[in-house]
Amino acid sequence: MSNRADRGYSRGWRGFTTTAFPPAIRALMKRDWHGHEHIPREGGVILAANHLSYVDWAATALFVHEAGRYPAFLIKSSMFDVKGLGGFLRACGQFPVKRGTADAALVLKDAEGGLDRGECLVFYPEGTATRDPQQWPMVARTGAARLALAAGVPVIPMAIWGAQVILPYGSKKPHLVPRHQVKILAGPPVDLSAFAGQPLTRDVLRDATVKIMADITALLAQLRDGTPPAEPYDLAAERRAARRAAAGAAAGGSADGGQAADGRAAGGGADPAAAAAEETAAGEQPA
């Protein structure tokens, strides 16, 4: 393709980032990284990773760069409205995510076009940094599965551990001295063959998402040498339960949250309509 409009990015700006950013990121952290061989050197691909900290994007970007690909992130759309920064993100071929929309297909349209052009798209399926008390992956949103099945591209699972030590979620004060180690492990493509050719119904997307997150969680268990919980933390269900409890308290009654104290499912299904309202294509992504 001969111009930026066709490519969706500027070669010059991408070249600048691949020169300027890697040395700075290497200076920020020690690295124990494995699995570059699982990332294809060309063609559209989704890299799906767990999310711990805003440092994740820097570590992931360098990991992908060292695998021979340029990382394209899904970033909250408000960042594209910031003067100067928005133009830079567009020039580098990053993708805006419109929060709160119920039309996942519309949100992912540009990203699917990028995959058709051969982009390496980084996805954090949880949509935000995990709120699990032990920092295991949470119940994820279905955007990554929807995009992979619609575009027919592989999903490479990745696990990251250690970035949260450098900058804990919610903190503005990084811990830079001494340098901390960040571990990353990529695995072989998630086997989504059972879902190929099926209509992209809610059940299909949820099952495919569970598959993706199971592979990510298994890789993280290897990095941590630990055992993940039997049920992942469900942030959306916890928030629904909190709203019901608040409404019940305001009405002078009590509400059954249907949720354990730590946010894990406590039995009984969530209201499908409420759950659907919580779903977005992708939520909070690193800026």
N, C-alpha and C positions, 0 to 999 in steps of 0.2 A: 504494500500500500504506500502511496506516494506522499501523503500529507497527514498532519496531526489529526484532522477530523476523521479520517478513515481509521487511523490507529487508535484514537482516543487518548493520546498522550504525546508529549514532546520528547524526542530522543535526547535533546540537549539537557533538559531538566532531569530526565532519568539518569543520564550519564553523570551529571553533577552529584546526584544523591549516592550513586554507587562508588564515587570517589571520596566524597566528604564524610558520609555517615559510618561506613564500616570501621575505620580507625577509632572513631569516638565511641562506638558501641563496644569494641574490644577493650578499650581502656576502662569501660564502666564495670565489666564483669569478667570473672573466670568462666571457662566454658568446658562442659563435659557433654558433647553432642554426638549422637549416633543416628544412623538411618537415612543419610543423604541419598543412598542408592535407591530408595523407594520413591523418590520424587522424579517423575519423568522430566527429561531435559527439554521437551517441547510439547506443544498442544495444551488445550484447556484442561485444567485440573483444579480441584478444590482441596485445600489443606485445612482440616478441621482440628482445632486444638482446644484444650481446657483453658480457662481464663482465671488468673489469680491477681494480676496487678497491671497498672498501666505501663510497667516496664516490659510486659509480655511482648508488646508490638516491636520494641527495639530488638529483643533477643530473637524473636521469630523472623523479623526482617533480615537479620544477619545470617541466621541459619539457612533461610531460603536463598539468599544471595550466594552463600558458599556452596549451595547445591546447584548453582548455575542458572537460577531463575530470578526474575524480578517480582517481588511480592506486591500484589494489589490488595488493599484492605477495604472492607466495608466500614465507612466512617459516618457517624451521625451527621445528618444534613446541615445542622446549624453551624458546623465548623466551616462549611463551604461558604457561609455568609460573612465570615470574618475577613475584613479587608486585608489583602495580601496573602493570607493563609489559604483562602479559598482558591485563588488563582494558582497558587503553588500546588495544591492538592489535585486540581484538575489537570495541570500540566504534567504531573507525575502519573496520571491515569488511575487515581483512586476513585472509589465509588461511594456516592452518598446514600445513606439509609434514612428514609423518612419514618420517624417514630410514630407509633400510634395508629398507623393505617391498618385497616382490616384486609386490604387487597394485597396479599403477599406476591401474587403474580406481577402486579404493577411495580412493587418495590424492587423486585428482582429482575426487571426487564433489562436494565442497563448492564447488570452483572452477567446475565445470560449472554448478552451481546459480546461482552468482554471475553467470556469463555469461548464463544464461537471464533473470536479472533486469536485464541491461543493463550489467554491470560492465565497466570497462576494466582488464584484467588484465595486469600486467607480468611477463614471464617471462624468465629467463636460462637458455636451453636447455643451456648448458654445465654448469650445476649448481654451479659454483664459479668463482672468478677463474681466468683462463687461466694455465696453466703453460708455454705456448709461450715459448721463449727470446726471440722477437721480438714477443711479445704479440699474435699473431694468434689468431683464434678456434680452439678445439679441436674435436675430434669431440664432438658434443652428445648428450645423452640425448633420449629420444623423447617426453617428457611434453607438450611444447608442441604437437607434431604430433598426438598422440593426442587432446588436448583440443580442438584446432581442428576436427579431422575429426568427432569425436563430437558437438560442440555446433553445428557448421555455422557458425562465425564466422570472419571474416577474420583473417589474421595480418599485422600491419604490421611490417616489419623495421626495426630501428634500429641505428645504430652510434654508439659513444661513444669519445672519445679525449681524454686529458688528465687524467682523474680520477686516474689512477695516479701522476701527478706530485704531486698534493696529498697523497695517502696511498697509498704503495706497498703492494701486498698483503703481508701478514705484518708490517707495521710498525704501531706504536702512536703514532708521532710524526708528526702532520700537518705539511705545509709550507704555511703560510698566508700568509707574507709573503716576497716580494710575491704578490699574487693571481695565480693561474695561470689560463690559459684552458682551458675545457672545450668541446670541439666535439661536437655531436650532429647526426646526419642521419637523418631518417626517410624511407622510400621507399614506393612504392605497395604494395598488398597482394601477398603472395606468391601466385603462381599454383599453387594446389593442386587445380585442376579435374581433373587426371588421376587423382586418388585418391578423388574423390567417389563415394560409394556402394559402395566396396570394403570387404571385411572388414578390420578393423584388425589384420592380421597383422604379425609382426615385420618382414617385408620391406617391406610398405607403409609402416609407421611409419618405418623407417630411410630409405627413399627420400624420404618427405615431409620428414623432418628434414634430410636433405642439401640439399633444395631451400631450406628456410628458412635454413640456415646459409650457403648460397651467396649468397643475397641480402644477408644481414648482412655477410658478408665483402667483397662487392663495394662496399657502402656505406663500409665501413671503409677500403678501398683508396682511395676518393675522398678521405676525410678526411685520410689519411696521405700521399696522393700516392705510394703504394708498390705493390709487387707481392706478393701473398700467396704462401705456399708452395704447391707443387702438391698436397701431401698435408697435411691438418691434423694437428696434434699429437694423439696418442691417449693420454690420461692413463690410462684404464682398462687399455689394453693394456700400458702401461709398468708399471703396478702388478702386473699378472698376471705379466709377465716377471720382475720383481724377486722376487716370491714364488717362482716356479719356480727362479730362480737361487739364492735362499736355501735352498730345500729341497734343491737339488742339492748345494750346498756342505755342508749339514748331513749329507747322506748320503755325503759324500766323493767325489761325482762332479761333473759339470758339467751345466748346463741350457742349452738353446738358447732364449734369450729371444724370438727371432723379432722383435726390436724394435731399431731403430736407436738410437744413443746419445742422440739428442735427443728420443726418444719418438715419432718418426714411423714409420709402418708400414715394415717391412723385407722385405715379401713374405710370402706364405702367410697363410691365414686364421686368425683367432683361434678358439679353441674356442667353439662356439656356446653350450654350456651355461655355460661360465665367463662369456661375454659377457652372457648373459641375467641371470646372478646379479648382475652389476655394474649393470644398468639399474635406475633408479628413476624415478618420475614426474618429480620435480624434486629436485635435491640442495640444496647449500648456497645459501641465498638471503639477501639482506641483512636484517639485523635492525633 
